[in-house]
Amino acid sequence: MTCRTTESLGTYLLGAVDARERAAVEAHLAVCAACRTTADELRPVSVLLGRLHVDDLAPPEPSP
């Protein structure tokens, strides 16, 4: 069974949720082992995404 909170984990881990939603996710993580496991698995991805700069996402210049 999948929790609805799973849908919010990515934005939560990136810090892109408001205080109310952050508190709700953290309260849920305190009681849901499945979501804690998923958050632990996603955390390294959110760290890597946090290191990206918008220039890293630009397509390469075409060669002449």
Secondary structure as UniProt FT lines:
FT   HELIX           4..8
FT   HELIX           9..13
FT   TURN            14..15
FT   HELIX           19..31
FT   HELIX           33..50
FT   HELIX           54..57
//
